[in-house]
C-alpha cells in the first residue's frame, strides 16, 4: 500500500484492526467510527474479529470491511488462525492496531514469527483497569508495540507509572464524536417521538448495562430523592438487565423507569433529557456518551474515574461526585433541579467545550499521524 493520497499529502495506508471482544460498547464504536473516518480520508481499513462478535455484525453499518478470524482466546488454535491471515496478507499491510488483551497478545506473538517481516503494532488501551507490573506486560507495551495510545490523559499517566514506560512512547487520544450531528434539539418533539412524558423531569444514562457503569447507584439516588416529577431513561443493554429490572421493582421505581434497550441512534434520547448521569466506578476512559450529552447541551453528572477530567471540569462543564456515593449523587441531581439557571449554564458550557475539543476530526488527525509514524 505504498501509495500517497495527494489530496491529504499523506501516505495512504492499509490499517488492520484486531478486536477479540465479542461485546458492544464505546471501545467497539470507537474502532468503527475511527475506521470509517480514515477510510473517508483515503486509507484502507480491515477489521479482524470473531464471527460471533457484535462488532463483526455491525461493521457493515459503518462501511468497514470485517474479516472473521477466531481470536477469542489466548490459545494455539486462535494464534494459528491469526498468523495464517497475517502471513497471507502481509505484503498489503502497513500497520496493525490492537485493542483488547487477547488480540494484542496473539498479534505480538504472531509478529515474533514474522521475524524480518514483522509489522508495526499500535496498541490502543481503552479502559482504566490497572495493568499488572510484570516483565511480560512491559514487553507487550514497550517492545511489542511501536506506539501505545490511551483514550485519556489519566490512563496515559497510570500506564506510564505502572509499567515504567517512556513518556514519549505513550500518547493520549480520546475518542471524538460527531459534533455536527450531536446538537441540541426540540425536547418536546423528541419526547413525543419516543413516547415519553412531556411534563416530567427526565434524567438519563446511555451505557452498556455492566455493573461498573453504576446504574444501581443512580437508581438508588433517585429512589431516595422521592420526587414524583423524576423519570429515568436507561438506554443500553447488557448482562445487568435482569438485576436492574428487579432492583427497579424493589425500589418502587418500576413505573418511573424506561428501559429503552440497545438503540442504534441515541441522539433523540439525549435530546429528550434534562440531565445526563454516568456514575461509573471503574474501567472508563473518556466516555463517548458523556461527550455526546455535552454536545447536545445537557448538564452532566459523572465520577472522577478514568480520564473523565479531560472533558468534565467540576463546576465548569459538569458536576463530579465520588463513585458509589448515593447521597452525593442525589445531592448533585437535586442541585440541578433546584437551580435551573445553574443547569442551563453547565449545559451551555458543556456544549461549547464539546464543539471546541471533542470533534471526531481531531481524533482522526491525531490517529492518522500515529499510524503514519508507526508505518514509516
FENFEN-V889131 format. One record per backbone hydrogen bond with DSSP energy under -0.5 kcal/mol. NH is the residue of the N-H (numbers start at 1). CO is the residue of the C=O. Records with the same first field share a line. If there is no record, write none. Layout:
BEGIN
NH=CO + CO
END
This chain:
BEGIN
3=1 + 12
5=10
6=4
9=5
10=5
12=3
13=11
15=13 + 44
16=95
17=15 + 46
18=97
19=48
29=25
30=26
31=27
32=28
33=29
34=30
35=31
36=32
37=33
38=34
39=35
40=36
41=37
42=39
43=38
44=13
46=15
47=65
48=17 + 46
49=47 + 67
50=19
53=50
54=22
57=53
58=54
59=55
60=57
61=58
62=58 + 59
63=60
64=59
65=45
67=47
69=49 + 67
71=69
75=73
79=75
80=76
81=77
82=78
83=79
84=80
85=81
86=82
87=83
88=84
89=85
90=86
92=89
93=89 + 90
94=14
95=14
96=120
97=16
98=96 + 122
99=18
104=100
105=101
106=102
107=103
108=104
109=105
110=106
111=107
112=108
113=109 + 110
114=110 + 111
115=111 + 112
117=114
118=115
120=94
122=96
123=121 + 147
124=98 + 122
125=123 + 149
126=124
132=130
134=132
138=134
139=135
140=136
141=137
142=138
143=138 + 139
144=139
145=140
146=121
147=121
148=169
149=123
150=171
151=125
156=152
157=153
158=154
159=155
160=156
161=157
162=158
163=159
164=160
165=160
169=166
170=166 + 167
171=148
173=150 + 171
177=358
179=177
181=178
182=178
183=181
187=185
190=186
191=187
192=188
193=189
194=190
195=191 + 192
196=191
200=197
201=229
202=200
203=201 + 231
204=275
205=233
207=205 + 235
209=237
210=208
213=210
214=211
217=214
218=214
219=215
220=216
221=217
222=218
223=219
224=220
225=221
226=222
227=222
228=226
230=227
231=201
232=256
233=203
234=232 + 258
235=205 + 233
236=234 + 261
240=209
241=238
244=240
245=241
246=242
247=243
248=244
249=245
250=246
251=247
252=249
253=248
254=248
256=253
257=253
258=232
259=257
260=234 + 258
261=234 + 236
270=266
271=267
272=268
273=270
274=202
275=202
276=299
277=204
278=301
280=278
281=212
282=212
287=285
291=287
292=288
293=289
294=290
295=291
296=292
297=293 + 294
298=293
299=274
301=276
302=319
303=278
304=321
305=303
307=285
308=305
310=307
311=308
312=308
313=311
314=312
315=318
316=313
317=313
318=313
319=300
321=302
325=322
326=324
329=325
330=326
331=327
332=328
333=329
334=330
335=331
336=332
337=333
338=334
339=335
342=339
343=339
344=340
345=341
346=342
347=343
348=344
349=345
350=346
351=347
352=348
353=349
354=350
355=351
356=352
357=353
358=354
360=177
362=359
363=359
364=360
365=361
366=362
367=363
368=364
369=365
370=366
371=367
372=368
373=369
374=370
375=371
376=372
END
